[in-house]
Amino acid sequence: MIQTIRLSLTLAIIWGINMFLLSFISRSNYGGVIFRAMQNAYPGCGNKDIQGQLMCLIMGSLDGFSLGLMIGLIYNALKMIKY
């Protein structure tokens, strides 16, 4: 069995930091296409000021946490089913 909360927290940290760093990198026109797609998905996410970058961090963390939670719960549910 997978420990769902640990998986969720790990993915939240990784994806939150990833979005935060992408918001810094996109200022120099590197990864701009990917960042614009994420701006459309995450409300308040931007690279103009620190508030927008922190929103990218928060929204990315929430997204990573929810993804980890879903993966962990589905994996553990499938593990219980006998083939």
PDB file of N, CA, C and O in Angstrom:
ATOM      1  N   MET A   1       0.828  -1.196   0.000  1.00  0.00           N
ATOM      2  CA  MET A   1       0.000   0.000   0.000  1.00  0.00           C
ATOM      3  C   MET A   1       0.868   1.254   0.000  1.00  0.00           C
ATOM      4  O   MET A   1       1.924   1.312   0.630  1.00  0.00           O
ATOM      5  N   ILE A   2       0.391   2.231  -0.715  1.00  0.00           N
ATOM      6  CA  ILE A   2       1.056   3.525  -0.766  1.00  0.00           C
ATOM      7  C   ILE A   2       0.519   4.394   0.366  1.00  0.00           C
ATOM      8  O   ILE A   2      -0.673   4.358   0.672  1.00  0.00           O
ATOM      9  N   GLN A   3       1.391   5.162   0.977  1.00  0.00           N
ATOM     10  CA  GLN A   3       0.948   6.130   1.985  1.00  0.00           C
ATOM     11  C   GLN A   3       0.497   7.385   1.242  1.00  0.00           C
ATOM     12  O   GLN A   3       1.309   8.168   0.749  1.00  0.00           O
ATOM     13  N   THR A   4      -0.799   7.547   1.179  1.00  0.00           N
ATOM     14  CA  THR A   4      -1.420   8.551   0.323  1.00  0.00           C
ATOM     15  C   THR A   4      -1.025   9.975   0.706  1.00  0.00           C
ATOM     16  O   THR A   4      -0.747  10.791  -0.173  1.00  0.00           O
ATOM     17  N   ILE A   5      -0.997  10.282   1.974  1.00  0.00           N
ATOM     18  CA  ILE A   5      -0.676  11.645   2.409  1.00  0.00           C
ATOM     19  C   ILE A   5       0.769  11.997   2.078  1.00  0.00           C
ATOM     20  O   ILE A   5       1.052  13.118   1.656  1.00  0.00           O
ATOM     21  N   ARG A   6       1.681  11.054   2.263  1.00  0.00           N
ATOM     22  CA  ARG A   6       3.085  11.330   1.932  1.00  0.00           C
ATOM     23  C   ARG A   6       3.263  11.552   0.436  1.00  0.00           C
ATOM     24  O   ARG A   6       4.006  12.443   0.024  1.00  0.00           O
ATOM     25  N   LEU A   7       2.584  10.748  -0.377  1.00  0.00           N
ATOM     26  CA  LEU A   7       2.640  10.944  -1.825  1.00  0.00           C
ATOM     27  C   LEU A   7       2.061  12.303  -2.195  1.00  0.00           C
ATOM     28  O   LEU A   7       2.621  13.011  -3.033  1.00  0.00           O
ATOM     29  N   SER A   8       0.953  12.667  -1.580  1.00  0.00           N
ATOM     30  CA  SER A   8       0.313  13.951  -1.871  1.00  0.00           C
ATOM     31  C   SER A   8       1.211  15.129  -1.494  1.00  0.00           C
ATOM     32  O   SER A   8       1.340  16.080  -2.263  1.00  0.00           O
ATOM     33  N   LEU A   9       1.822  15.070  -0.329  1.00  0.00           N
ATOM     34  CA  LEU A   9       2.712  16.155   0.098  1.00  0.00           C
ATOM     35  C   LEU A   9       3.952  16.249  -0.782  1.00  0.00           C
ATOM     36  O   LEU A   9       4.423  17.346  -1.082  1.00  0.00           O
ATOM     37  N   THR A  10       4.477  15.105  -1.193  1.00  0.00           N
ATOM     38  CA  THR A  10       5.652  15.109  -2.066  1.00  0.00           C
ATOM     39  C   THR A  10       5.332  15.757  -3.408  1.00  0.00           C
ATOM     40  O   THR A  10       6.086  16.604  -3.888  1.00  0.00           O
ATOM     41  N   LEU A  11       4.216  15.359  -4.012  1.00  0.00           N
ATOM     42  CA  LEU A  11       3.834  15.958  -5.289  1.00  0.00           C
ATOM     43  C   LEU A  11       3.466  17.428  -5.138  1.00  0.00           C
ATOM     44  O   LEU A  11       3.699  18.214  -6.057  1.00  0.00           O
ATOM     45  N   ALA A  12       2.895  17.819  -3.996  1.00  0.00           N
ATOM     46  CA  ALA A  12       2.572  19.228  -3.766  1.00  0.00           C
ATOM     47  C   ALA A  12       3.839  20.067  -3.711  1.00  0.00           C
ATOM     48  O   ALA A  12       3.888  21.153  -4.289  1.00  0.00           O
ATOM     49  N   ILE A  13       4.856  19.581  -3.030  1.00  0.00           N
ATOM     50  CA  ILE A  13       6.122  20.317  -2.932  1.00  0.00           C
ATOM     51  C   ILE A  13       6.790  20.410  -4.296  1.00  0.00           C
ATOM     52  O   ILE A  13       7.244  21.481  -4.697  1.00  0.00           O
ATOM     53  N   ILE A  14       6.850  19.294  -5.005  1.00  0.00           N
ATOM     54  CA  ILE A  14       7.530  19.275  -6.310  1.00  0.00           C
ATOM     55  C   ILE A  14       6.819  20.178  -7.315  1.00  0.00           C
ATOM     56  O   ILE A  14       7.461  20.992  -7.978  1.00  0.00           O
ATOM     57  N   TRP A  15       5.501  20.040  -7.431  1.00  0.00           N
ATOM     58  CA  TRP A  15       4.778  20.822  -8.433  1.00  0.00           C
ATOM     59  C   TRP A  15       4.691  22.301  -8.043  1.00  0.00           C
ATOM     60  O   TRP A  15       4.718  23.165  -8.920  1.00  0.00           O
ATOM     61  N   GLY A  16       4.588  22.605  -6.756  1.00  0.00           N
ATOM     62  CA  GLY A  16       4.572  24.001  -6.319  1.00  0.00           C
ATOM     63  C   GLY A  16       5.882  24.708  -6.612  1.00  0.00           C
ATOM     64  O   GLY A  16       5.889  25.829  -7.121  1.00  0.00           O
ATOM     65  N   ILE A  17       6.991  24.055  -6.293  1.00  0.00           N
ATOM     66  CA  ILE A  17       8.304  24.639  -6.588  1.00  0.00           C
ATOM     67  C   ILE A  17       8.517  24.746  -8.090  1.00  0.00           C
ATOM     68  O   ILE A  17       9.098  25.717  -8.574  1.00  0.00           O
ATOM     69  N   ASN A  18       8.045  23.745  -8.825  1.00  0.00           N
ATOM     70  CA  ASN A  18       8.161  23.773 -10.279  1.00  0.00           C
ATOM     71  C   ASN A  18       7.441  24.992 -10.859  1.00  0.00           C
ATOM     72  O   ASN A  18       7.991  25.683 -11.716  1.00  0.00           O
ATOM     73  N   MET A  19       6.228  25.257 -10.403  1.00  0.00           N
ATOM     74  CA  MET A  19       5.485  26.405 -10.913  1.00  0.00           C
ATOM     75  C   MET A  19       6.121  27.730 -10.481  1.00  0.00           C
ATOM     76  O   MET A  19       6.138  28.694 -11.246  1.00  0.00           O
ATOM     77  N   PHE A  20       6.637  27.771  -9.264  1.00  0.00           N
ATOM     78  CA  PHE A  20       7.290  28.982  -8.782  1.00  0.00           C
ATOM     79  C   PHE A  20       8.538  29.292  -9.611  1.00  0.00           C
ATOM     80  O   PHE A  20       8.759  30.437 -10.005  1.00  0.00           O
ATOM     81  N   LEU A  21       9.343  28.275  -9.869  1.00  0.00           N
ATOM     82  CA  LEU A  21      10.544  28.478 -10.681  1.00  0.00           C
ATOM     83  C   LEU A  21      10.196  28.804 -12.134  1.00  0.00           C
ATOM     84  O   LEU A  21      10.878  29.610 -12.769  1.00  0.00           O
ATOM     85  N   LEU A  22       9.150  28.189 -12.657  1.00  0.00           N
ATOM     86  CA  LEU A  22       8.730  28.487 -14.022  1.00  0.00           C
ATOM     87  C   LEU A  22       8.276  29.932 -14.151  1.00  0.00           C
ATOM     88  O   LEU A  22       8.472  30.551 -15.197  1.00  0.00           O
ATOM     89  N   SER A  23       7.669  30.479 -13.093  1.00  0.00           N
ATOM     90  CA  SER A  23       7.254  31.884 -13.145  1.00  0.00           C
ATOM     91  C   SER A  23       8.466  32.823 -13.185  1.00  0.00           C
ATOM     92  O   SER A  23       8.397  33.890 -13.795  1.00  0.00           O
ATOM     93  N   PHE A  24       9.575  32.437 -12.541  1.00  0.00           N
ATOM     94  CA  PHE A  24      10.800  33.239 -12.634  1.00  0.00           C
ATOM     95  C   PHE A  24      11.457  33.096 -14.000  1.00  0.00           C
ATOM     96  O   PHE A  24      11.876  34.087 -14.599  1.00  0.00           O
ATOM     97  N   ILE A  25      11.547  31.873 -14.488  1.00  0.00           N
ATOM     98  CA  ILE A  25      12.222  31.612 -15.756  1.00  0.00           C
ATOM     99  C   ILE A  25      11.474  32.236 -16.928  1.00  0.00           C
ATOM    100  O   ILE A  25      12.090  32.678 -17.897  1.00  0.00           O
ATOM    101  N   SER A  26      10.142  32.273 -16.840  1.00  0.00           N
ATOM    102  CA  SER A  26       9.354  32.780 -17.968  1.00  0.00           C
ATOM    103  C   SER A  26       9.521  34.281 -18.172  1.00  0.00           C
ATOM    104  O   SER A  26       9.121  34.806 -19.212  1.00  0.00           O
ATOM    105  N   ARG A  27      10.097  34.973 -17.212  1.00  0.00           N
ATOM    106  CA  ARG A  27      10.379  36.407 -17.402  1.00  0.00           C
ATOM    107  C   ARG A  27      11.377  36.633 -18.530  1.00  0.00           C
ATOM    108  O   ARG A  27      11.331  37.655 -19.215  1.00  0.00           O
ATOM    109  N   SER A  28      12.285  35.668 -18.721  1.00  0.00           N
ATOM    110  CA  SER A  28      13.301  35.813 -19.767  1.00  0.00           C
ATOM    111  C   SER A  28      12.919  35.064 -21.045  1.00  0.00           C
ATOM    112  O   SER A  28      13.786  34.639 -21.808  1.00  0.00           O
ATOM    113  N   ASN A  29      11.616  34.909 -21.268  1.00  0.00           N
ATOM    114  CA  ASN A  29      11.064  34.276 -22.466  1.00  0.00           C
ATOM    115  C   ASN A  29      11.481  32.824 -22.638  1.00  0.00           C
ATOM    116  O   ASN A  29      11.501  32.325 -23.763  1.00  0.00           O
ATOM    117  N   TYR A  30      11.806  32.147 -21.579  1.00  0.00           N
ATOM    118  CA  TYR A  30      12.093  30.721 -21.630  1.00  0.00           C
ATOM    119  C   TYR A  30      10.930  29.985 -20.974  1.00  0.00           C
ATOM    120  O   TYR A  30      10.628  30.226 -19.805  1.00  0.00           O
ATOM    121  N   GLY A  31      10.289  29.110 -21.698  1.00  0.00           N
ATOM    122  CA  GLY A  31       9.136  28.398 -21.177  1.00  0.00           C
ATOM    123  C   GLY A  31       7.878  29.239 -21.166  1.00  0.00           C
ATOM    124  O   GLY A  31       6.950  28.977 -20.400  1.00  0.00           O
ATOM    125  N   GLY A  32       7.847  30.243 -22.010  1.00  0.00           N
ATOM    126  CA  GLY A  32       6.715  31.162 -22.018  1.00  0.00           C
ATOM    127  C   GLY A  32       5.414  30.525 -22.449  1.00  0.00           C
ATOM    128  O   GLY A  32       4.354  30.858 -21.918  1.00  0.00           O
ATOM    129  N   VAL A  33       5.476  29.609 -23.409  1.00  0.00           N
ATOM    130  CA  VAL A  33       4.259  28.960 -23.906  1.00  0.00           C
ATOM    131  C   VAL A  33       3.636  28.101 -22.805  1.00  0.00           C
ATOM    132  O   VAL A  33       2.427  28.146 -22.581  1.00  0.00           O
ATOM    133  N   ILE A  34       4.465  27.329 -22.129  1.00  0.00           N
ATOM    134  CA  ILE A  34       3.969  26.479 -21.042  1.00  0.00           C
ATOM    135  C   ILE A  34       3.419  27.348 -19.909  1.00  0.00           C
ATOM    136  O   ILE A  34       2.381  27.037 -19.325  1.00  0.00           O
ATOM    137  N   PHE A  35       4.124  28.434 -19.607  1.00  0.00           N
ATOM    138  CA  PHE A  35       3.667  29.296 -18.505  1.00  0.00           C
ATOM    139  C   PHE A  35       2.350  29.971 -18.844  1.00  0.00           C
ATOM    140  O   PHE A  35       1.494  30.109 -17.971  1.00  0.00           O
ATOM    141  N   ARG A  36       2.164  30.394 -20.087  1.00  0.00           N
ATOM    142  CA  ARG A  36       0.886  31.010 -20.464  1.00  0.00           C
ATOM    143  C   ARG A  36      -0.261  30.008 -20.351  1.00  0.00           C
ATOM    144  O   ARG A  36      -1.375  30.381 -19.985  1.00  0.00           O
ATOM    145  N   ALA A  37       0.003  28.748 -20.662  1.00  0.00           N
ATOM    146  CA  ALA A  37      -1.030  27.718 -20.495  1.00  0.00           C
ATOM    147  C   ALA A  37      -1.366  27.550 -19.018  1.00  0.00           C
ATOM    148  O   ALA A  37      -2.533  27.391 -18.659  1.00  0.00           O
ATOM    149  N   MET A  38      -0.349  27.583 -18.159  1.00  0.00           N
ATOM    150  CA  MET A  38      -0.597  27.465 -16.724  1.00  0.00           C
ATOM    151  C   MET A  38      -1.284  28.703 -16.165  1.00  0.00           C
ATOM    152  O   MET A  38      -2.069  28.597 -15.222  1.00  0.00           O
ATOM    153  N   GLN A  39      -1.007  29.864 -16.722  1.00  0.00           N
ATOM    154  CA  GLN A  39      -1.686  31.082 -16.292  1.00  0.00           C
ATOM    155  C   GLN A  39      -3.183  30.988 -16.556  1.00  0.00           C
ATOM    156  O   GLN A  39      -3.994  31.472 -15.767  1.00  0.00           O
ATOM    157  N   ASN A  40      -3.538  30.366 -17.664  1.00  0.00           N
ATOM    158  CA  ASN A  40      -4.957  30.196 -17.977  1.00  0.00           C
ATOM    159  C   ASN A  40      -5.618  29.189 -17.043  1.00  0.00           C
ATOM    160  O   ASN A  40      -6.810  29.305 -16.759  1.00  0.00           O
ATOM    161  N   ALA A  41      -4.870  28.211 -16.565  1.00  0.00           N
ATOM    162  CA  ALA A  41      -5.426  27.174 -15.699  1.00  0.00           C
ATOM    163  C   ALA A  41      -5.506  27.619 -14.242  1.00  0.00           C
ATOM    164  O   ALA A  41      -6.443  27.250 -13.534  1.00  0.00           O
ATOM    165  N   TYR A  42      -4.528  28.411 -13.785  1.00  0.00           N
ATOM    166  CA  TYR A  42      -4.456  28.815 -12.379  1.00  0.00           C
ATOM    167  C   TYR A  42      -4.830  30.287 -12.248  1.00  0.00           C
ATOM    168  O   TYR A  42      -4.106  31.147 -12.751  1.00  0.00           O
ATOM    169  N   PRO A  43      -5.948  30.598 -11.582  1.00  0.00           N
ATOM    170  CA  PRO A  43      -6.327  32.009 -11.426  1.00  0.00           C
ATOM    171  C   PRO A  43      -5.357  32.757 -10.508  1.00  0.00           C
ATOM    172  O   PRO A  43      -4.984  32.266  -9.443  1.00  0.00           O
ATOM    173  N   GLY A  44      -4.964  33.935 -10.938  1.00  0.00           N
ATOM    174  CA  GLY A  44      -4.072  34.765 -10.132  1.00  0.00           C
ATOM    175  C   GLY A  44      -2.606  34.501 -10.359  1.00  0.00           C
ATOM    176  O   GLY A  44      -1.762  35.228  -9.837  1.00  0.00           O
ATOM    177  N   CYS A  45      -2.281  33.476 -11.127  1.00  0.00           N
ATOM    178  CA  CYS A  45      -0.885  33.125 -11.386  1.00  0.00           C
ATOM    179  C   CYS A  45      -0.300  34.091 -12.414  1.00  0.00           C
ATOM    180  O   CYS A  45      -0.896  34.318 -13.467  1.00  0.00           O
ATOM    181  N   GLY A  46       0.858  34.654 -12.109  1.00  0.00           N
ATOM    182  CA  GLY A  46       1.509  35.580 -13.018  1.00  0.00           C
ATOM    183  C   GLY A  46       2.982  35.695 -12.710  1.00  0.00           C
ATOM    184  O   GLY A  46       3.448  35.228 -11.671  1.00  0.00           O
ATOM    185  N   ASN A  47       3.717  36.319 -13.617  1.00  0.00           N
ATOM    186  CA  ASN A  47       5.155  36.477 -13.409  1.00  0.00           C
ATOM    187  C   ASN A  47       5.573  37.940 -13.282  1.00  0.00           C
ATOM    188  O   ASN A  47       6.766  38.240 -13.298  1.00  0.00           O
ATOM    189  N   LYS A  48       4.627  38.839 -13.160  1.00  0.00           N
ATOM    190  CA  LYS A  48       4.960  40.267 -13.092  1.00  0.00           C
ATOM    191  C   LYS A  48       5.422  40.703 -11.706  1.00  0.00           C
ATOM    192  O   LYS A  48       6.318  41.539 -11.589  1.00  0.00           O
ATOM    193  N   ASP A  49       4.822  40.149 -10.657  1.00  0.00           N
ATOM    194  CA  ASP A  49       5.178  40.549  -9.297  1.00  0.00           C
ATOM    195  C   ASP A  49       5.216  39.323  -8.391  1.00  0.00           C
ATOM    196  O   ASP A  49       4.869  38.218  -8.808  1.00  0.00           O
ATOM    197  N   ILE A  50       5.636  39.531  -7.160  1.00  0.00           N
ATOM    198  CA  ILE A  50       5.809  38.415  -6.235  1.00  0.00           C
ATOM    199  C   ILE A  50       4.466  37.807  -5.835  1.00  0.00           C
ATOM    200  O   ILE A  50       4.400  36.615  -5.535  1.00  0.00           O
ATOM    201  N   GLN A  51       3.382  38.610  -5.825  1.00  0.00           N
ATOM    202  CA  GLN A  51       2.064  38.072  -5.500  1.00  0.00           C
ATOM    203  C   GLN A  51       1.623  37.036  -6.524  1.00  0.00           C
ATOM    204  O   GLN A  51       1.110  35.978  -6.161  1.00  0.00           O
ATOM    205  N   GLY A  52       1.820  37.338  -7.796  1.00  0.00           N
ATOM    206  CA  GLY A  52       1.461  36.401  -8.848  1.00  0.00           C
ATOM    207  C   GLY A  52       2.293  35.136  -8.783  1.00  0.00           C
ATOM    208  O   GLY A  52       1.789  34.041  -9.032  1.00  0.00           O
ATOM    209  N   GLN A  53       3.574  35.285  -8.447  1.00  0.00           N
ATOM    210  CA  GLN A  53       4.448  34.120  -8.340  1.00  0.00           C
ATOM    211  C   GLN A  53       4.082  33.255  -7.138  1.00  0.00           C
ATOM    212  O   GLN A  53       4.154  32.029  -7.211  1.00  0.00           O
ATOM    213  N   LEU A  54       3.690  33.886  -6.035  1.00  0.00           N
ATOM    214  CA  LEU A  54       3.251  33.122  -4.869  1.00  0.00           C
ATOM    215  C   LEU A  54       1.927  32.412  -5.143  1.00  0.00           C
ATOM    216  O   LEU A  54       1.692  31.319  -4.627  1.00  0.00           O
ATOM    217  N   MET A  55       1.063  33.022  -5.948  1.00  0.00           N
ATOM    218  CA  MET A  55      -0.173  32.346  -6.341  1.00  0.00           C
ATOM    219  C   MET A  55       0.135  31.124  -7.201  1.00  0.00           C
ATOM    220  O   MET A  55      -0.545  30.103  -7.099  1.00  0.00           O
ATOM    221  N   CYS A  56       1.154  31.227  -8.046  1.00  0.00           N
ATOM    222  CA  CYS A  56       1.577  30.063  -8.830  1.00  0.00           C
ATOM    223  C   CYS A  56       2.039  28.950  -7.894  1.00  0.00           C
ATOM    224  O   CYS A  56       1.712  27.782  -8.104  1.00  0.00           O
ATOM    225  N   LEU A  57       2.794  29.312  -6.867  1.00  0.00           N
ATOM    226  CA  LEU A  57       3.271  28.338  -5.887  1.00  0.00           C
ATOM    227  C   LEU A  57       2.101  27.683  -5.153  1.00  0.00           C
ATOM    228  O   LEU A  57       2.067  26.461  -5.006  1.00  0.00           O
ATOM    229  N   ILE A  58       1.158  28.477  -4.698  1.00  0.00           N
ATOM    230  CA  ILE A  58       0.016  27.946  -3.941  1.00  0.00           C
ATOM    231  C   ILE A  58      -0.872  27.085  -4.824  1.00  0.00           C
ATOM    232  O   ILE A  58      -1.243  25.975  -4.441  1.00  0.00           O
ATOM    233  N   MET A  59      -1.213  27.587  -5.997  1.00  0.00           N
ATOM    234  CA  MET A  59      -2.096  26.820  -6.882  1.00  0.00           C
ATOM    235  C   MET A  59      -1.411  25.552  -7.387  1.00  0.00           C
ATOM    236  O   MET A  59      -2.057  24.512  -7.521  1.00  0.00           O
ATOM    237  N   GLY A  60      -0.116  25.629  -7.665  1.00  0.00           N
ATOM    238  CA  GLY A  60       0.614  24.436  -8.067  1.00  0.00           C
ATOM    239  C   GLY A  60       0.683  23.407  -6.956  1.00  0.00           C
ATOM    240  O   GLY A  60       0.586  22.206  -7.210  1.00  0.00           O
ATOM    241  N   SER A  61       0.851  23.870  -5.729  1.00  0.00           N
ATOM    242  CA  SER A  61       0.877  22.953  -4.589  1.00  0.00           C
ATOM    243  C   SER A  61      -0.466  22.276  -4.395  1.00  0.00           C
ATOM    244  O   SER A  61      -0.521  21.074  -4.134  1.00  0.00           O
ATOM    245  N   LEU A  62      -1.544  23.024  -4.518  1.00  0.00           N
ATOM    246  CA  LEU A  62      -2.879  22.434  -4.393  1.00  0.00           C
ATOM    247  C   LEU A  62      -3.142  21.421  -5.504  1.00  0.00           C
ATOM    248  O   LEU A  62      -3.743  20.371  -5.275  1.00  0.00           O
ATOM    249  N   ASP A  63      -2.687  21.748  -6.697  1.00  0.00           N
ATOM    250  CA  ASP A  63      -2.853  20.836  -7.825  1.00  0.00           C
ATOM    251  C   ASP A  63      -2.052  19.551  -7.607  1.00  0.00           C
ATOM    252  O   ASP A  63      -2.561  18.454  -7.838  1.00  0.00           O
ATOM    253  N   GLY A  64      -0.817  19.683  -7.168  1.00  0.00           N
ATOM    254  CA  GLY A  64       0.014  18.505  -6.901  1.00  0.00           C
ATOM    255  C   GLY A  64      -0.531  17.665  -5.769  1.00  0.00           C
ATOM    256  O   GLY A  64      -0.487  16.436  -5.833  1.00  0.00           O
ATOM    257  N   PHE A  65      -1.051  18.312  -4.722  1.00  0.00           N
ATOM    258  CA  PHE A  65      -1.617  17.576  -3.599  1.00  0.00           C
ATOM    259  C   PHE A  65      -2.839  16.775  -4.027  1.00  0.00           C
ATOM    260  O   PHE A  65      -2.980  15.605  -3.671  1.00  0.00           O
ATOM    261  N   SER A  66      -3.717  17.408  -4.790  1.00  0.00           N
ATOM    262  CA  SER A  66      -4.927  16.705  -5.218  1.00  0.00           C
ATOM    263  C   SER A  66      -4.593  15.560  -6.167  1.00  0.00           C
ATOM    264  O   SER A  66      -5.233  14.509  -6.113  1.00  0.00           O
ATOM    265  N   LEU A  67      -3.608  15.746  -7.029  1.00  0.00           N
ATOM    266  CA  LEU A  67      -3.182  14.667  -7.920  1.00  0.00           C
ATOM    267  C   LEU A  67      -2.605  13.496  -7.130  1.00  0.00           C
ATOM    268  O   LEU A  67      -2.935  12.343  -7.405  1.00  0.00           O
ATOM    269  N   GLY A  68      -1.757  13.778  -6.163  1.00  0.00           N
ATOM    270  CA  GLY A  68      -1.190  12.726  -5.325  1.00  0.00           C
ATOM    271  C   GLY A  68      -2.248  11.999  -4.528  1.00  0.00           C
ATOM    272  O   GLY A  68      -2.164  10.784  -4.343  1.00  0.00           O
ATOM    273  N   LEU A  69      -3.243  12.728  -4.053  1.00  0.00           N
ATOM    274  CA  LEU A  69      -4.332  12.120  -3.302  1.00  0.00           C
ATOM    275  C   LEU A  69      -5.125  11.162  -4.190  1.00  0.00           C
ATOM    276  O   LEU A  69      -5.450  10.048  -3.778  1.00  0.00           O
ATOM    277  N   MET A  70      -5.431  11.601  -5.403  1.00  0.00           N
ATOM    278  CA  MET A  70      -6.176  10.739  -6.316  1.00  0.00           C
ATOM    279  C   MET A  70      -5.378   9.497  -6.702  1.00  0.00           C
ATOM    280  O   MET A  70      -5.918   8.391  -6.717  1.00  0.00           O
ATOM    281  N   ILE A  71      -4.101   9.678  -7.013  1.00  0.00           N
ATOM    282  CA  ILE A  71      -3.268   8.534  -7.383  1.00  0.00           C
ATOM    283  C   ILE A  71      -3.174   7.539  -6.233  1.00  0.00           C
ATOM    284  O   ILE A  71      -3.323   6.335  -6.438  1.00  0.00           O
ATOM    285  N   GLY A  72      -2.931   8.034  -5.034  1.00  0.00           N
ATOM    286  CA  GLY A  72      -2.806   7.160  -3.876  1.00  0.00           C
ATOM    287  C   GLY A  72      -4.083   6.403  -3.563  1.00  0.00           C
ATOM    288  O   GLY A  72      -4.044   5.205  -3.280  1.00  0.00           O
ATOM    289  N   LEU A  73      -5.215   7.092  -3.611  1.00  0.00           N
ATOM    290  CA  LEU A  73      -6.487   6.437  -3.313  1.00  0.00           C
ATOM    291  C   LEU A  73      -6.851   5.403  -4.371  1.00  0.00           C
ATOM    292  O   LEU A  73      -7.321   4.315  -4.037  1.00  0.00           O
ATOM    293  N   ILE A  74      -6.641   5.727  -5.630  1.00  0.00           N
ATOM    294  CA  ILE A  74      -6.942   4.770  -6.699  1.00  0.00           C
ATOM    295  C   ILE A  74      -6.007   3.571  -6.626  1.00  0.00           C
ATOM    296  O   ILE A  74      -6.447   2.431  -6.780  1.00  0.00           O
ATOM    297  N   TYR A  75      -4.732   3.815  -6.396  1.00  0.00           N
ATOM    298  CA  TYR A  75      -3.776   2.707  -6.304  1.00  0.00           C
ATOM    299  C   TYR A  75      -4.128   1.780  -5.145  1.00  0.00           C
ATOM    300  O   TYR A  75      -4.115   0.559  -5.302  1.00  0.00           O
ATOM    301  N   ASN A  76      -4.437   2.346  -3.998  1.00  0.00           N
ATOM    302  CA  ASN A  76      -4.785   1.522  -2.842  1.00  0.00           C
ATOM    303  C   ASN A  76      -6.103   0.784  -3.051  1.00  0.00           C
ATOM    304  O   ASN A  76      -6.262  -0.340  -2.574  1.00  0.00           O
ATOM    305  N   ALA A  77      -7.048   1.400  -3.756  1.00  0.00           N
ATOM    306  CA  ALA A  77      -8.314   0.722  -4.033  1.00  0.00           C
ATOM    307  C   ALA A  77      -8.108  -0.435  -5.001  1.00  0.00           C
ATOM    308  O   ALA A  77      -8.718  -1.492  -4.838  1.00  0.00           O
ATOM    309  N   LEU A  78      -7.256  -0.250  -6.006  1.00  0.00           N
ATOM    310  CA  LEU A  78      -6.987  -1.325  -6.961  1.00  0.00           C
ATOM    311  C   LEU A  78      -6.174  -2.448  -6.323  1.00  0.00           C
ATOM    312  O   LEU A  78      -6.281  -3.606  -6.727  1.00  0.00           O
ATOM    313  N   LYS A  79      -5.371  -2.105  -5.336  1.00  0.00           N
ATOM    314  CA  LYS A  79      -4.555  -3.095  -4.651  1.00  0.00           C
ATOM    315  C   LYS A  79      -5.439  -4.068  -3.861  1.00  0.00           C
ATOM    316  O   LYS A  79      -5.082  -5.234  -3.693  1.00  0.00           O
ATOM    317  N   MET A  80      -6.591  -3.587  -3.378  1.00  0.00           N
ATOM    318  CA  MET A  80      -7.494  -4.424  -2.596  1.00  0.00           C
ATOM    319  C   MET A  80      -8.266  -5.422  -3.450  1.00  0.00           C
ATOM    320  O   MET A  80      -8.713  -6.456  -2.953  1.00  0.00           O
ATOM    321  N   ILE A  81      -8.423  -5.110  -4.733  1.00  0.00           N
ATOM    322  CA  ILE A  81      -9.189  -5.992  -5.620  1.00  0.00           C
ATOM    323  C   ILE A  81      -8.341  -7.219  -5.938  1.00  0.00           C
ATOM    324  O   ILE A  81      -7.188  -7.100  -6.351  1.00  0.00           O
ATOM    325  N   LYS A  82      -8.914  -8.373  -5.745  1.00  0.00           N
ATOM    326  CA  LYS A  82      -8.219  -9.625  -6.060  1.00  0.00           C
ATOM    327  C   LYS A  82      -8.482  -9.968  -7.524  1.00  0.00           C
ATOM    328  O   LYS A  82      -9.613  -9.886  -8.004  1.00  0.00           O
ATOM    329  N   TYR A  83      -7.423 -10.349  -8.215  1.00  0.00           N
ATOM    330  CA  TYR A  83      -7.572 -10.711  -9.627  1.00  0.00           C
ATOM    331  C   TYR A  83      -7.907 -12.155  -9.786  1.00  0.00           C
ATOM    332  O   TYR A  83      -8.067 -12.631 -10.910  1.00  0.00           O
TER     333      TYR A  83
END
